[in-house]
Amino acid sequence: ARANEADPDATRMKQGDGGFRIGYNVQTVTDEASGLVVTTDVITQGNDSGQLAAQLERVQQQHGTQPQTILLDSGYATTADIQKAEQAGIVVIMPPRDEKKDQAAGKDPYARKRDDTTEIATWRARMGTAAARTLYRRRCAVAEVIHARMVQRSWHRFRLRGLAKVRTEGLWQAWAHNVSRLLVLGVLRRG
């Protein structure tokens, strides 16, 4: 067994530059209309796949409500996550995982697959529409900006060690983002 002596809670993760380093994975749920972070969490899983159910549960616990529509990066939700969300009345906007590969092979990525449930088939068909693809384009302007602004605030790495402390640091970053958004929106005033 191998462990990181500096931070035993951290795990080895693939990075954007193609390398592997010890780290954590920050999850944020954002309100598209205001750009505010609704909830945040830090996990030790190296990828985002299968995180939808946990994040929706956090939103429900913290705010007592669920979103009507969710915009997700491809692969963020599993088919089980999509089915559960759709059954709860949440409209999932997320491109199918192998969309580009299927299109390159001459297959329709939006057509019902043999094992698809009604909810999954409905989601696939929805993602084949121009309206869903247009709505999906709005995801980047909200979700990616939050992480970019964290980097602009010189948050390239966690300064604390241990999952509990790292979650606190992630929460502080979310609060900093929300305060800056509230200033831009005019809800808060300087000085």
Long-range contacts (C-beta under 8 A, 24 or more apart in sequence): 6-161, 7-161, 7-162, 9-44, 9-161, 9-162, 9-163, 9-166, 10-44, 10-161, 11-44, 11-45, 11-46, 12-46, 13-46, 14-46, 14-47, 23-157, 23-158, 24-158, 24-163, 24-166, 24-170, 26-147, 26-150, 26-170, 26-173, 27-51, 27-54, 27-55, 28-143, 28-146, 28-147, 28-174, 29-55, 29-58, 29-59, 30-142, 30-143, 30-146, 32-71, 32-138, 32-139, 32-142, 34-181, 34-185, 35-142, 35-145, 35-146, 35-181, 36-177, 36-178, 36-181, 36-182, 37-146, 37-174, 37-177, 37-178, 38-62, 38-63, 39-63, 40-170, 40-171, 40-173, 40-174, 41-167, 41-170, 42-163, 42-166, 42-167, 42-169, 42-170, 44-163, 47-75, 48-73, 48-75, 48-76, 49-75, 49-76, 49-77, 49-78, 50-77, 50-78, 50-80, 50-81, 51-76, 51-77, 52-76, 52-77, 52-78, 52-81, 52-82, 52-85, 53-80, 53-81, 53-84, 53-85, 56-85, 56-88, 56-90, 66-90, 69-93, 69-135, 70-94, 71-135, 71-136, 71-138, 71-139, 71-142, 71-143, 72-139, 73-139, 73-143, 74-99, 79-116, 79-120, 82-119, 82-120, 82-123, 83-117, 83-119, 83-120, 86-119, 86-120, 86-122, 86-123, 87-119, 91-126, 92-123, 92-126, 93-126, 93-127, 93-132, 93-135, 93-136, 93-139, 94-123, 94-127, 94-136, 95-127, 95-133, 95-136, 96-124, 96-127, 99-127, 146-177, 149-177, 149-180, 150-177
